[in-house]
């Protein structure tokens, strides 16, 4: 039989047996033919297949839902403000003192049409999110309408610059003109981004529905409310203070973001009273939550899957697999077979009959000609040759799987924190430096700013310090500041939060450790240090034993030993050992049920631990015993109306408790409650059978 060319599933099994009998790795399954990248494949609305291109399916539509309302607000400012200003003869060349004059009627009409297209396109995008209108109709309508808005605004600005431009040096373009330019750019960028979303759908990367999480719904709702709040407040302050709408819009932006340059401020009691309820930000926290959710859902989960797949591909469960993996990584020339390790070794199938301490079940693994051999003790250690050679993990023991997944968790936690910090620093640096270039060019002819002064101004604005010594004064600088600040200041908030999780947290830990060892010594610090470094504890114990043996003295008291886990119902019992867990096998179901109730109470108390509690392997082993003792037999499972729940799992499998979207205490509590429910149902069934049998015997006696 040719094990390398299987034709059916039965031949695959025979090939595996044949290969294992010869101590050879099984032949890899034939890979499916890869799908062509640029093939059009429209997926139905109820498609549940795997999705990719998350940046196109999730990030782009949500970012478009954020920039769309902003472009609408800028379009309103462009519509209600004249696009050309006359300089005041008393202060020539000062944009802040210039006065606008009316635009041609064709400019106003086309400007209104552009605003209508942008607003209706935003409505269609919202209907797409809420599934009021089908994706295949709503998203193209949004793209087309926003392209129309872009084209109309571009045509107006070009026509005005060509046919009715301001006469220099007595006239200049107003803030309304630059609002229109920025709105056209936002419409264009959003439309092009949504076209990438459409491309991903046509190529079959995701179906035509869009699932919104709670944070995403909040972001869309708060974004709409924020821009309504911003534009409405600008209208109110423009009326009360008799400002131009664009100046009132700039004042509202500076007020909500708590920058407060002082160039615009309330001048009467009515506007001062309006500031009290108005100066409340609505969107910064939502943007931060949205950014963290995108990173956690896609970037971090992708990193977990890569690390888990890498661990599986570097694992060996037999001596033969270990030798061939070693030959693959170390490049031995005598290796006749190069194993395919790009796919998992069916770990969930292998783990189904593996006991926590005794290893694989001999009744299952010793059937047929392919008996699996045990690995030598030396093979169970991590082996590595050279700094760039990958470690070959021997994961035959379940504890090794557990420790491998714990290592993935620690790596992922560090990756999550420092990746978020890196992305925040990069975004902050770009917004800081690029924003400084924008203000340098916009304010050069009015304030003669240097690039260094622009950097200083942007930094003070990002930190919302707002000294007031520098502020935008040009007609181009104020619209640019509105858009830049709405992006940059929330980014700064995200950076501060990420620094709190990494740099500041490390500094706090270092400060506490310094205080524990110096000015504020902590009780038991040496004991904790020795526990954290077992080699030091063993060295001290050996040295103490040598000294006592040399002096002829004996230890006054030995290490306390227990006969097993206490059954006193105390919730605060010490962590069990593997010996304690083994003693659970000697208990009957009623005793295990009492243990189960104690474990449920203890786990419920640990739900509120901060940070969330992480259990040792020995604790997991105890909980696993309590979860699995009540599992139903196959016959009972068929008769049961309810599902059994999750009983079997692999530590590095897809259903690993460490991959769940909840804390370990929550996961364990759910499984313990399921175990208690199964035990009670089994007791009810046994009582029902006993009652039925007694009634049957009574009826027979009566007939006799």
ROVEX-707540 format. One line per 10 residues: number of its first residue (from 1); their letters; for each residue z, y, x of C-alpha. Coordinates in Angstrom, 3 decimals. Example, Ala and Ser with C-alpha at 12.3 -4.5 7.8 and 13.67 -1.06 7.14 Angstrom:
! ROVEX-707540
1 = as = 7.800,-4.500,12.300 | 7.140,-1.060,13.670
This chain:
! ROVEX-707540
1 = xxxxxxxxxx = 0.000,0.000,0.000 | -0.869,3.422,1.298 | 2.231,5.601,0.973 | 0.366,8.727,1.916 | -2.098,8.622,-0.937 | -0.155,7.880,-4.137 | -2.147,7.693,-7.322 | 0.473,7.180,-10.000 | 4.187,7.747,-10.408 | 4.912,4.019,-9.936
11 = xxxxxxxxxx = 2.974,3.939,-6.716 | 4.990,6.951,-5.585 | 8.243,5.027,-6.103 | 6.901,2.022,-4.213 | 5.746,4.310,-1.428 | 9.219,5.813,-1.151 | 10.792,2.339,-0.989 | 8.296,1.182,1.620 | 8.824,4.256,3.766 | 12.605,4.027,3.584
21 = xxxxxxxxxx = 12.543,0.313,4.450 | 10.720,1.261,7.659 | 13.128,4.152,8.279 | 10.301,6.596,7.679 | 10.374,9.710,5.504 | 8.718,9.385,2.088 | 5.224,10.701,1.692 | 5.090,14.202,0.221 | 3.802,14.598,-3.330 | 0.367,16.005,-3.690
31 = xxxxxxxxxx = 0.466,19.763,-4.161 | -1.145,21.327,-7.159 | -4.354,23.203,-6.602 | -3.482,26.874,-6.021 | -4.546,29.304,-8.674 | -7.068,31.902,-7.609 | -5.484,35.288,-7.075 | -8.050,37.419,-8.855 | -8.761,35.225,-11.879 | -8.262,36.846,-15.283
41 = xxxxxxxxxx = -5.702,34.872,-17.295 | -4.199,36.487,-20.372 | -0.840,34.934,-21.179 | 0.358,34.803,-24.801 | 3.242,36.829,-26.098 | 5.622,33.843,-26.355 | 4.908,32.582,-22.841 | 8.032,31.438,-20.985 | 6.391,30.520,-17.665 | 7.583,31.896,-14.354
51 = xxxxxxxxxx = 6.930,35.599,-13.789 | 6.248,37.466,-10.575 | 5.170,40.979,-9.601 | 8.540,42.236,-10.889 | 7.869,45.686,-9.413 | 4.810,45.948,-11.683 | 6.305,44.316,-14.768 | 9.706,46.047,-14.743 | 10.023,48.908,-12.272 | 6.715,50.683,-12.988
61 = xxxxxxxxxx = 7.044,50.920,-16.803 | 10.643,52.136,-16.530 | 9.769,54.721,-13.911 | 6.893,55.853,-16.117 | 9.331,56.142,-19.013 | 11.409,58.444,-16.783 | 8.614,60.636,-15.434 | 6.758,60.898,-18.755 | 9.404,63.024,-20.534 | 9.778,65.166,-17.407
71 = xxxxxxxxxx = 6.034,65.880,-17.454 | 6.346,66.808,-21.155 | 9.076,69.343,-20.369 | 6.990,70.886,-17.588 | 4.010,71.047,-19.956 | 6.131,72.954,-22.468 | 7.108,75.429,-19.742 | 3.427,75.811,-18.808 | 2.464,76.421,-22.439 | 5.040,79.107,-23.278
81 = xxxxxxxxxx = 4.736,81.015,-19.981 | 1.792,83.200,-18.869 | 0.055,81.801,-15.814 | -0.497,85.169,-14.062 | 1.986,87.901,-13.160 | 1.759,91.538,-12.115 | 3.951,92.576,-9.200 | 6.401,95.407,-9.848 | 5.186,98.507,-7.961 | 8.791,99.183,-6.907
91 = xxxxxxxxxx = 9.026,95.729,-5.221 | 5.546,94.540,-4.246 | 5.235,90.907,-3.192 | 8.568,89.853,-4.802 | 7.878,86.983,-7.209 | 11.224,87.238,-8.991 | 10.438,90.797,-10.143 | 6.844,90.091,-11.276 | 5.921,90.398,-14.953 | 3.480,88.121,-16.780
101 = xxxxxxxxxx = 0.533,89.126,-18.918 | -1.364,87.195,-21.572 | -3.791,84.372,-20.751 | -7.207,83.734,-22.370 | -7.136,81.952,-25.732 | -9.105,78.978,-24.379 | -6.345,78.457,-21.808 | -3.644,78.371,-24.505 | -5.634,76.002,-26.716 | -6.400,73.513,-23.972
111 = xxxxxxxxxx = -2.832,73.755,-22.712 | -1.548,72.801,-26.156 | -4.013,69.898,-26.342 | -2.752,68.626,-22.997 | 0.841,68.765,-24.189 | -0.086,66.851,-27.356 | -1.845,64.113,-25.361 | 1.109,63.759,-23.010 | 3.641,63.632,-25.838 | 1.692,61.059,-27.912
121 = xxxxxxxxxx = 1.161,58.929,-24.797 | 4.907,58.939,-24.227 | 5.459,57.843,-27.838 | 3.080,54.901,-27.376 | 4.973,53.872,-24.240 | 8.227,53.934,-26.178 | 6.645,51.841,-28.952 | 5.553,49.383,-26.276 | 9.148,48.974,-25.073 | 10.484,48.445,-28.592
131 = xxxxxxxxxx = 7.547,46.156,-29.576 | 6.605,48.355,-32.492 | 3.011,48.315,-31.233 | 1.352,45.489,-29.330 | 1.272,45.756,-25.562 | -2.497,45.278,-25.344 | -2.983,48.367,-27.543 | 0.008,50.591,-26.733 | -0.204,50.606,-22.930 | -3.954,51.389,-22.740
141 = xxxxxxxxxx = -3.395,54.236,-25.211 | -0.638,55.638,-22.983 | -2.860,55.436,-19.909 | -5.856,57.039,-21.648 | -3.828,59.866,-23.205 | -2.076,60.681,-19.943 | -5.404,60.709,-18.141 | -6.648,63.140,-20.798 | -3.579,65.329,-20.207 | -4.197,65.216,-16.464
151 = xxxxxxxxxx = -7.867,66.061,-16.871 | -7.236,68.963,-19.235 | -4.565,70.548,-17.021 | -6.729,70.080,-13.935 | -9.705,71.659,-15.692 | -7.637,74.653,-16.835 | -6.200,75.335,-13.380 | -9.619,75.048,-11.697 | -11.293,77.215,-14.337 | -8.634,79.905,-14.128
161 = xxxxxxxxxx = -8.812,79.978,-10.344 | -12.608,80.187,-10.586 | -13.199,82.636,-13.461 | -10.014,84.663,-14.148 | -7.879,84.435,-10.999 | -5.072,86.906,-10.259 | -6.202,89.935,-8.286 | -4.498,89.927,-4.919 | -2.285,91.545,-3.714 | -1.205,93.135,-7.014
171 = xxxxxxxxxx = -1.090,89.878,-9.005 | -0.003,86.290,-8.401 | 0.297,82.950,-10.165 | 3.461,82.565,-12.220 | 5.930,79.699,-12.533 | 3.996,78.502,-15.594 | 0.923,77.828,-13.468 | 2.882,75.741,-10.969 | 4.631,73.868,-13.788 | 1.174,72.889,-15.043
181 = xxxxxxxxxx = 0.117,71.704,-11.585 | 3.224,69.537,-11.163 | 2.873,68.153,-14.724 | -0.734,67.132,-13.996 | 0.400,65.337,-10.839 | 3.143,63.471,-12.729 | 0.751,62.410,-15.504 | -1.755,61.171,-12.918 | 0.799,59.185,-10.890 | 2.296,57.614,-14.027
191 = xxxxxxxxxx = -1.133,56.623,-15.365 | -2.179,55.025,-12.093 | 1.113,53.137,-11.886 | 0.686,51.802,-15.443 | -2.793,50.612,-14.501 | -1.133,48.385,-11.880 | 1.051,47.015,-14.670 | -2.079,46.237,-16.718 | -3.663,44.569,-13.684 | -0.683,42.249,-13.285
201 = xxxxxxxxxx = -0.959,41.256,-16.953 | -4.695,40.546,-16.737 | -4.134,38.400,-13.629 | -1.495,36.333,-15.438 | 1.559,37.368,-13.456 | 3.586,38.025,-16.628 | 3.085,37.927,-20.414 | 2.498,40.930,-22.620 | 6.074,41.331,-23.769 | 8.783,43.335,-22.053
211 = xxxxxxxxxx = 12.427,42.268,-22.233 | 14.807,45.213,-21.883 | 18.327,44.759,-20.601 | 21.166,46.945,-21.827 | 21.050,49.102,-18.694 | 17.302,49.599,-19.086 | 17.666,50.583,-22.733 | 20.400,53.019,-21.774 | 18.211,54.492,-19.054 | 15.310,55.115,-21.448
221 = xxxxxxxxxx = 17.570,56.557,-24.138 | 19.551,58.743,-21.728 | 16.367,59.948,-20.043 | 14.943,61.124,-23.352 | 18.254,62.705,-24.335 | 18.566,64.383,-20.935 | 15.191,66.095,-21.096 | 15.753,67.103,-24.726 | 19.114,68.517,-23.588 | 17.449,70.279,-20.638
231 = xxxxxxxxxx = 14.580,71.813,-22.632 | 16.779,72.666,-25.635 | 19.367,74.332,-23.440 | 16.639,76.329,-21.722 | 15.476,77.598,-25.102 | 19.019,78.590,-26.104 | 19.812,80.417,-22.846 | 16.410,82.111,-22.865 | 17.260,83.515,-26.294 | 20.870,84.481,-25.556
241 = xxxxxxxxxx = 20.283,85.915,-22.073 | 16.770,87.225,-22.770 | 15.392,85.297,-19.809 | 11.953,83.790,-19.466 | 11.868,80.121,-20.496 | 11.047,78.976,-16.956 | 14.009,80.920,-15.512 | 16.308,79.467,-18.165 | 14.974,75.988,-17.355 | 15.774,76.524,-13.672
251 = xxxxxxxxxx = 19.276,77.781,-14.575 | 19.941,74.720,-16.775 | 18.819,72.358,-14.023 | 21.099,74.023,-11.457 | 23.985,73.992,-13.931 | 23.715,70.346,-15.033 | 23.387,69.102,-11.446 | 26.438,71.239,-10.448 | 24.591,73.017,-7.626 | 25.332,76.569,-8.792
261 = xxxxxxxxxx = 23.509,78.871,-6.365 | 24.664,81.952,-8.236 | 21.231,83.602,-8.416 | 21.323,83.047,-12.217 | 24.597,83.125,-14.094 | 25.824,83.926,-17.624 | 26.202,87.626,-18.265 | 27.833,87.654,-21.720 | 30.582,85.781,-23.521 | 28.186,83.899,-25.797
271 = xxxxxxxxxx = 26.354,82.240,-22.904 | 29.650,81.645,-21.073 | 30.936,79.787,-24.120 | 27.764,77.683,-24.269 | 28.264,76.618,-20.634 | 31.499,74.763,-21.561 | 29.857,71.907,-23.516 | 26.487,72.173,-21.795 | 27.330,71.519,-18.146 | 27.649,67.733,-18.496
281 = xxxxxxxxxx = 25.225,65.443,-16.664 | 23.752,62.609,-18.721 | 21.386,60.710,-16.450 | 22.761,60.416,-12.912 | 25.040,57.423,-13.566 | 22.345,55.622,-15.553 | 19.804,56.023,-12.733 | 22.353,54.607,-10.275 | 23.034,51.583,-12.509 | 19.302,51.027,-12.988
291 = xxxxxxxxxx = 18.642,51.083,-9.236 | 21.483,48.644,-8.559 | 20.288,46.337,-11.343 | 16.730,46.237,-9.993 | 18.039,45.341,-6.553 | 20.471,42.716,-7.865 | 18.019,41.091,-10.258 | 14.982,40.839,-8.028 | 15.624,41.612,-4.361 | 19.010,39.878,-4.071
301 = xxxxxxxxxx = 18.054,36.898,-6.243 | 14.897,36.467,-4.206 | 16.977,36.470,-1.024 | 19.310,33.818,-2.492 | 16.376,31.581,-3.394 | 14.859,31.936,0.078 | 18.149,31.080,1.785 | 18.765,28.160,-0.586 | 15.241,26.780,-0.081 | 15.617,27.178,3.671
311 = xxxxxxxxxx = 18.904,25.264,3.564 | 17.351,22.467,1.494 | 14.336,22.245,3.786 | 16.624,21.930,6.823 | 18.812,19.247,5.221 | 18.792,15.517,5.879 | 20.431,12.784,3.804 | 19.463,9.762,5.916 | 19.374,8.978,9.590 | 15.580,8.674,9.426
321 = xxxxxxxxxx = 15.180,12.098,7.847 | 17.392,13.593,10.534 | 15.347,12.121,13.361 | 12.063,13.303,11.897 | 13.425,16.778,11.188 | 14.649,16.926,14.764 | 11.223,15.844,15.975 | 9.603,18.513,13.819 | 11.803,21.345,15.072 | 12.117,20.237,18.690
331 = xxxxxxxxxx = 8.421,19.340,19.021 | 8.735,15.774,20.327 | 5.371,14.271,21.232 | 6.250,10.709,20.267 | 6.836,11.619,16.602 | 4.085,9.799,14.723 | 4.810,11.327,11.352 | 5.346,15.027,10.810 | 7.481,15.278,7.669 | 6.641,17.658,4.866
341 = xxxxxxxxxx = 9.802,19.691,4.405 | 8.343,22.501,2.342 | 9.702,20.967,-0.873 | 13.270,19.908,-1.742 | 14.274,16.259,-1.362 | 15.191,15.835,-5.025 | 18.786,16.865,-4.454 | 19.725,16.928,-8.105 | 18.560,13.332,-8.474 | 20.505,12.283,-5.397
351 = xxxxxxxxxx = 23.720,14.018,-6.385 | 23.936,12.441,-9.830 | 25.737,9.338,-8.526 | 27.635,10.944,-5.651 | 31.416,10.978,-5.816 | 33.402,13.920,-4.471 | 35.112,12.006,-1.671 | 33.694,8.461,-1.536 | 30.043,9.425,-1.087 | 27.016,7.803,-2.753
361 = xxxxxxxxxx = 27.612,4.957,-5.193 | 26.667,1.679,-3.434 | 25.612,0.130,-6.738 | 22.903,2.746,-7.022 | 21.813,3.293,-3.444 | 21.857,-0.310,-2.247 | 19.478,-1.689,-4.843 | 16.158,-3.018,-3.577 | 14.930,-3.162,-0.007 | 15.658,0.485,0.804
371 = xxxxxxxxxx = 19.299,0.628,1.818 | 20.358,4.051,3.085 | 22.269,4.051,6.385 | 25.256,6.243,7.127 | 24.954,9.067,9.599 | 26.951,8.931,12.784 | 29.935,11.174,13.119 | 28.231,13.281,15.736 | 25.260,13.922,13.428 | 27.469,15.610,10.895
381 = xxxxxxxxxx = 27.896,18.602,13.195 | 25.493,21.507,13.230 | 23.055,21.070,16.102 | 21.041,23.806,17.664 | 18.929,23.939,20.827 | 17.999,27.420,21.989 | 18.687,30.675,20.214 | 15.484,30.564,18.167 | 15.602,26.908,17.025 | 16.807,26.511,13.421
391 = xxxxxxxxxx = 19.953,24.535,12.803 | 19.540,21.077,11.287 | 22.150,20.711,8.581 | 23.485,17.312,7.690 | 24.432,17.627,4.020 | 25.379,14.087,3.129 | 28.920,15.006,2.200 | 29.390,17.133,-0.889 | 31.765,19.349,0.996 | 28.966,20.195,3.379
401 = xxxxxxxxxx = 26.824,21.253,0.430 | 29.684,23.383,-0.811 | 30.173,25.035,2.578 | 26.414,25.584,2.901 | 26.360,27.405,-0.431 | 29.429,29.427,0.549 | 27.571,30.496,3.694 | 24.632,31.548,1.529 | 27.015,33.546,-0.664 | 28.516,35.364,2.317
411 = xxxxxxxxxx = 25.086,36.088,3.750 | 23.825,37.311,0.372 | 26.811,39.590,-0.161 | 26.258,41.199,3.220 | 22.501,41.395,2.612 | 23.034,43.022,-0.778 | 25.339,45.734,0.533 | 23.427,46.658,3.656 | 19.972,46.379,2.082 | 21.032,48.799,-0.630
421 = xxxxxxxxxx = 22.480,51.116,2.020 | 19.279,50.944,4.090 | 17.066,51.730,1.119 | 19.332,54.622,0.112 | 19.299,56.068,3.623 | 15.500,55.833,3.782 | 15.108,57.466,0.354 | 17.598,60.173,1.289 | 15.824,60.880,4.574 | 12.409,61.109,2.917
431 = xxxxxxxxxx = 13.615,63.399,0.132 | 15.490,65.563,2.601 | 12.689,65.995,5.147 | 9.746,66.070,2.713 | 11.627,68.404,0.386 | 12.302,70.726,3.323 | 8.558,70.854,4.031 | 7.890,71.802,0.400 | 10.433,74.621,0.355 | 9.333,75.796,3.808
441 = xxxxxxxxxx = 5.770,76.260,2.569 | 6.742,77.633,-0.872 | 9.269,80.191,0.393 | 7.549,81.201,3.611 | 5.828,84.285,2.199 | 8.879,85.492,0.230 | 11.895,84.645,2.403 | 10.160,83.756,5.689 | 12.137,80.514,5.937 | 11.890,78.350,9.025
451 = xxxxxxxxxx = 11.809,74.560,8.760 | 15.370,74.324,10.059 | 16.558,76.733,7.360 | 14.735,74.621,4.771 | 16.502,71.524,6.070 | 19.823,73.329,5.768 | 19.002,74.471,2.224 | 17.989,70.939,1.131 | 21.129,69.395,2.624 | 23.411,71.903,0.912
461 = xxxxxxxxxx = 21.578,71.270,-2.360 | 21.731,67.474,-2.013 | 25.496,67.601,-1.588 | 25.684,70.069,-4.532 | 27.600,72.543,-2.359 | 25.467,75.523,-3.338 | 26.695,78.330,-1.062 | 24.131,80.696,-2.531 | 23.015,82.184,0.788 | 19.631,80.503,0.268
471 = xxxxxxxxxx = 17.995,79.696,-3.069 | 14.420,79.409,-4.403 | 12.894,82.784,-5.224 | 9.139,82.156,-5.297 | 7.187,81.173,-8.398 | 6.220,77.884,-6.712 | 9.663,77.158,-5.268 | 11.604,77.116,-8.557 | 9.384,74.513,-10.346 | 9.363,72.420,-7.201
481 = xxxxxxxxxx = 13.173,72.581,-7.017 | 13.531,71.386,-10.634 | 11.498,68.224,-10.015 | 12.890,67.617,-6.516 | 16.533,68.044,-7.521 | 16.228,65.654,-10.483 | 15.108,62.944,-8.048 | 17.072,63.831,-4.904 | 20.583,64.443,-6.258 | 20.851,61.082,-8.113
491 = xxxxxxxxxx = 19.557,59.455,-4.904 | 22.368,61.157,-3.002 | 24.838,59.773,-5.533 | 23.483,56.262,-4.954 | 23.781,56.746,-1.178 | 27.430,57.797,-1.453 | 28.159,54.756,-3.628 | 26.445,52.391,-1.175 | 28.327,53.956,1.722 | 31.547,53.347,-0.180
501 = xxxxxxxxxx = 30.693,49.622,-0.369 | 29.853,49.318,3.334 | 30.746,51.999,5.879 | 33.725,53.514,4.068 | 35.046,50.080,3.081 | 34.873,48.937,6.717 | 36.654,52.101,7.816 | 39.405,51.525,5.243 | 39.849,47.915,6.338 | 40.044,49.023,9.964
511 = xxxxxxxxxx = 42.614,51.687,9.060 | 44.775,49.190,7.192 | 44.597,46.680,10.042 | 45.543,49.373,12.566 | 48.497,50.368,10.388 | 49.565,46.724,9.971 | 49.734,46.258,13.732 | 51.174,49.669,14.723 | 52.954,52.346,12.693 | 53.314,50.407,9.418
521 = xxxxxxxxxx = 53.800,46.753,10.422 | 53.184,44.279,7.655 | 55.482,41.327,7.106 | 53.837,38.042,8.046 | 50.965,39.637,9.939 | 51.250,37.136,12.828 | 51.292,34.210,10.444 | 48.151,35.444,8.678 | 46.473,36.028,12.029 | 47.229,32.487,13.147
531 = xxxxxxxxxx = 45.952,31.066,9.856 | 42.728,33.004,10.309 | 42.357,31.527,13.831 | 43.243,27.798,13.602 | 42.541,27.209,17.297 | 45.325,29.651,18.208 | 47.732,27.974,15.774 | 46.965,24.518,17.216 | 47.411,25.819,20.754 | 50.793,27.346,19.904
541 = xxxxxxxxxx = 51.937,24.149,18.163 | 50.901,21.983,21.113 | 52.635,24.307,23.530 | 55.799,24.241,21.426 | 55.722,20.435,21.270 | 55.315,20.195,25.025 | 58.259,22.513,25.618 | 60.484,20.603,23.180 | 59.470,17.273,24.666 | 60.202,18.573,28.126
551 = xxxxxxxxxx = 63.644,19.827,27.136 | 64.427,16.579,25.281 | 64.899,18.263,21.981 | 63.438,17.317,18.665 | 62.092,19.592,16.011 | 64.773,20.590,13.552 | 62.499,20.177,10.601 | 59.025,18.802,10.144 | 56.160,19.847,8.017 | 56.807,19.465,4.336
561 = xxxxxxxxxx = 54.811,16.685,2.699 | 54.318,16.114,-0.972 | 53.701,12.960,-2.921 | 51.055,14.601,-5.074 | 50.392,17.564,-7.233 | 53.321,18.688,-9.252 | 53.248,18.064,-12.957 | 55.777,20.648,-13.974 | 53.289,22.900,-15.699 | 53.807,25.729,-13.254
571 = xxxxxxxxxx = 50.799,28.006,-13.202 | 51.507,29.298,-9.678 | 51.274,25.915,-7.943 | 50.045,25.848,-4.342 | 46.445,25.005,-3.585 | 45.850,21.224,-3.734 | 44.738,19.093,-0.831 | 42.170,16.307,-0.942 | 45.041,13.816,-0.950 | 46.393,15.478,-4.097
581 = xxxxxxxxxx = 42.967,15.285,-5.713 | 42.656,11.588,-4.894 | 45.913,10.938,-6.742 | 44.277,12.179,-9.924 | 42.209,8.961,-10.016 | 45.420,7.002,-10.689 | 46.274,9.012,-13.819 | 45.268,8.011,-17.330 | 43.339,10.261,-19.699 | 46.468,11.621,-21.397
591 = xxxxxxxxxx = 47.958,12.715,-18.074 | 44.632,14.273,-17.076 | 44.548,16.100,-20.401 | 47.943,17.644,-19.606 | 46.587,18.662,-16.226 | 43.563,20.111,-17.998 | 45.734,22.325,-20.213 | 47.635,23.606,-17.154 | 44.357,24.299,-15.358 | 42.991,26.243,-18.339
601 = xxxxxxxxxx = 46.102,28.411,-18.442 | 46.004,29.015,-14.688 | 42.293,29.876,-14.691 | 42.710,32.237,-17.644 | 45.341,34.158,-15.680 | 42.932,34.422,-12.742 | 40.152,36.047,-14.783 | 41.502,39.518,-14.045 | 41.773,39.160,-10.272 | 40.248,42.038,-8.324
611 = xxxxxxxxxx = 38.202,41.150,-6.352 | 37.163,38.048,-8.352 | 38.853,34.922,-7.090 | 36.899,32.460,-4.986 | 38.194,28.900,-4.885 | 38.413,26.539,-1.951 | 36.615,23.210,-1.928 | 39.865,21.382,-2.646 | 40.485,23.515,-5.726 | 36.910,22.936,-6.873
621 = xxxxxxxxxx = 37.410,19.204,-6.336 | 40.463,19.248,-8.610 | 38.662,21.209,-11.311 | 35.643,18.913,-11.022 | 37.863,15.895,-11.690 | 39.261,17.593,-14.788 | 35.769,18.511,-15.990 | 34.189,15.093,-15.502 | 36.947,12.760,-16.694 | 36.100,13.462,-20.348
631 = xxxxxxxxxx = 32.345,13.058,-20.164 | 30.805,10.991,-22.905 | 29.115,7.624,-22.504 | 25.370,7.511,-23.243 | 26.027,5.861,-26.614 | 28.646,8.452,-27.542 | 26.351,11.231,-26.397 | 23.596,10.025,-28.719 | 25.981,9.892,-31.682 | 27.518,13.305,-30.941
641 = xxxxxxxxxx = 26.132,16.223,-32.888 | 26.996,18.769,-30.197 | 25.822,18.911,-26.598 | 28.031,17.567,-23.874 | 27.838,20.702,-21.724 | 27.293,20.972,-17.996 | 29.036,18.084,-16.238 | 26.874,17.267,-13.207 | 25.565,19.852,-10.766 | 24.551,20.199,-7.148
651 = xxxxxxxxxx = 26.170,22.898,-5.027 | 22.824,24.066,-3.653 | 20.834,23.219,-6.784 | 19.507,25.557,-9.443 | 22.568,24.946,-11.677 | 25.086,25.574,-8.922 | 28.223,27.356,-10.139 | 27.789,29.822,-7.278 | 24.449,30.971,-8.708 | 25.843,31.749,-12.161
661 = xxxxxxxxxx = 25.838,35.332,-13.418 | 29.600,35.279,-13.870 | 32.709,34.934,-11.778 | 33.908,31.528,-10.625 | 36.975,31.798,-12.853 | 34.811,32.427,-15.912 | 32.501,29.541,-15.060 | 35.386,27.107,-14.472 | 37.156,28.206,-17.653 | 34.008,27.540,-19.704
671 = xxxxxxxxxx = 33.628,24.050,-18.215 | 37.327,23.234,-18.661 | 37.183,24.255,-22.319 | 34.107,22.062,-22.781 | 36.015,19.177,-21.165 | 38.964,19.732,-23.503 | 36.594,19.768,-26.481 | 35.010,16.468,-25.371 | 38.440,14.872,-24.905 | 39.588,15.922,-28.382
681 = xxxxxxxxxx = 36.375,14.631,-29.966 | 36.808,11.288,-28.194 | 40.385,11.080,-29.466 | 39.216,11.793,-33.009 | 36.554,9.094,-32.765 | 39.056,6.553,-31.469 | 41.534,7.413,-34.226 | 38.767,7.113,-36.808 | 37.762,3.674,-35.547 | 41.380,2.537,-35.497
691 = xxxxxxxxxx = 41.962,3.726,-39.052 | 38.760,2.088,-40.239 | 39.714,-1.228,-38.608 | 43.158,-1.278,-40.199 | 41.704,-0.552,-43.628 | 39.182,-3.376,-43.202 | 41.893,-5.875,-42.278 | 43.923,-4.843,-45.313 | 40.958,-5.384,-47.618 | 40.318,-8.875,-46.199
701 = xxxx = 43.933,-9.870,-46.764 | 43.751,-8.613,-50.329 | 40.632,-10.690,-51.021 | 42.316,-13.813,-49.648
